[in-house]
Amino acid sequence: MINYQLILFVTVVGLMSPGPSVLLIANTAMNRGRWIAVHVALGVTAGSIIWSSAAALGMAAIMTANAWLFELFRYAGAAYLLWLSYKSAKSAWQHSRLTLANSVKGSTRRAFFTGLAVHLTNPKPVLFFGSLYALLVPSTATNAELALVVLLIGGPTLVAFVGYAFAFSSLKVIAIYGRMKRWIEAAFALVFGSLGVGILLSKSPS
């Protein structure tokens, strides 16, 4: 029997741990506004659902068993994070003013696929969902039960990531960001860079 309450608890705890996707949503919300950040959050959620579905179908086990495939995603994710670090560092160095009114006109489609790309190339969800399904979902689970688990994980994920977009796009947060933009962007550059290097130095699962 599947312990849905435990799965929900593990999912919520995992969402409370900030990673590249949360940082990207926060950075987008403060730089480009709520609407663009919400679309990034939707892209991240879509990526989460894809990984969750893949784990339900046993693809996470296939990825961890085939080192080359896992390495491909690992290097792609690290490269993308280092690129985000470069962009944040460039913004901090230029010390440009915050122009939120203009930046919210950006492409929502591009925002969605940016969030999707960051989450799909991040090795952490592969390990998280692979472990979750391996430990908490029995091999005898029916297709209906697996679908319910995917929905159970997807619901809080959507609420959490969209919530981050709303939280970091509040007027108070934006006002603080406007005053400390250079230092905040420098911090984002450092964190994105550290995450990227950390992924490069980490070992693939055996």
Secondary structure by P-SEA (a helix, b strand, c coil): ccaaaaaaaaaaaaaacccaaaaaaaaaaacccaaaaaaaaaaaaaaaaaaaaaaaaaaaaaaaacaaaaaaaaaaaaaaaaaaaaaaaaaaaacccccccccccccaaaaaaaaaaaaaacaaaaaaaaaaaaccccccccaaaaaaaaaaaaaaaaaaaaaaaaaaacaaaaaaaaaaaaaaaaaaaaaaaaaaaaaaaccccc
